[in-house]
């Protein structure tokens, strides 16, 4: 630690590795009742099924950005993935790939950010692993997290359960995360006020389960944005999703930035939004539940589910444009913005 940077010794399993784990991670991630211990696995004796289980990897560039960093994003991303099954996230694991030469002050900031994000979301980081890659074979830090939660929705929401007549709800404005990283990476100072929307959504989901119920689909529109997520749902449920462009909330600053850069906010990544699909007669209760949370104050009904399009096809997303036309909102091809999560 006295060298100020991560060395290959810190991944060797010896005293340096133990000191790194003890001083950087265990000092921050230790939960009440000794849940985190210096063992090869965590003993979990407080959890009963049915369970939701998810894992994800994070290789974002830059690792710190307006509205968050790779540490908080790793926690939020896995918490939200578990919550999208109508579950209460309880435990997380985390594995770190550190590049030789990574400054310790940066690593400590990211570890503290993870600890703070986990505390705010009400989850515990209970086990993990650390490896050090030689200089030049990684990019600062990669993080893999996994999460376990208790399913409280019955039945659990699924991408296969969207049904004709359902309402399509969105919890807030789209495009913030993708554009915030684009602006930072490109040095676009005129867009410096745009911040990532990275946030945990598990408490909002708990409210939706309690107050709306019968949640057919829950999804967080991350990579590929809202367009990719709705296409996935339409394909898996063999339906058509009809979306009203005028009803999709987009911040003025994001819309302006996208206009200048030639980007479509419907395809930009989000890290603190969810799509909720449920029967029309429960839509108002769901919107009221979401709007009670800061992350859901801009929640809106943006469309509905149809059995098929005018051509009889399913698995499509059709956008009703502001000009009164209709166009197919296709699945994105390639990668618009690399390294956004």
Secondary structure as GFF3:
##gff-version 3
##sequence-region A 1 341
A	DSSP	three_ten_helix	8	11	.	.	.	ID=ss1
A	DSSP	alpha_helix	15	20	.	.	.	ID=ss2
A	DSSP	pi_helix	21	26	.	.	.	ID=ss3
A	DSSP	alpha_helix	27	29	.	.	.	ID=ss4
A	DSSP	three_ten_helix	32	34	.	.	.	ID=ss5
A	DSSP	beta_strand	51	58	.	.	.	ID=ss6
A	DSSP	beta_strand	64	65	.	.	.	ID=ss7
A	DSSP	beta_strand	68	69	.	.	.	ID=ss8
A	DSSP	alpha_helix	70	83	.	.	.	ID=ss9
A	DSSP	beta_strand	87	99	.	.	.	ID=ss10
A	DSSP	alpha_helix	104	121	.	.	.	ID=ss11
A	DSSP	beta_strand	124	133	.	.	.	ID=ss12
A	DSSP	beta_strand	141	151	.	.	.	ID=ss13
A	DSSP	beta_strand	167	170	.	.	.	ID=ss14
A	DSSP	alpha_helix	176	186	.	.	.	ID=ss15
A	DSSP	three_ten_helix	189	191	.	.	.	ID=ss16
A	DSSP	alpha_helix	202	211	.	.	.	ID=ss17
A	DSSP	beta_strand	215	219	.	.	.	ID=ss18
A	DSSP	alpha_helix	225	237	.	.	.	ID=ss19
A	DSSP	beta_strand	240	244	.	.	.	ID=ss20
A	DSSP	three_ten_helix	245	247	.	.	.	ID=ss21
A	DSSP	alpha_helix	252	261	.	.	.	ID=ss22
A	DSSP	three_ten_helix	265	267	.	.	.	ID=ss23
A	DSSP	beta_strand	275	278	.	.	.	ID=ss24
A	DSSP	three_ten_helix	280	282	.	.	.	ID=ss25
A	DSSP	alpha_helix	283	291	.	.	.	ID=ss26
A	DSSP	three_ten_helix	294	296	.	.	.	ID=ss27
A	DSSP	beta_strand	300	306	.	.	.	ID=ss28
A	DSSP	beta_strand	316	320	.	.	.	ID=ss29
A	DSSP	beta_strand	326	328	.	.	.	ID=ss30
###
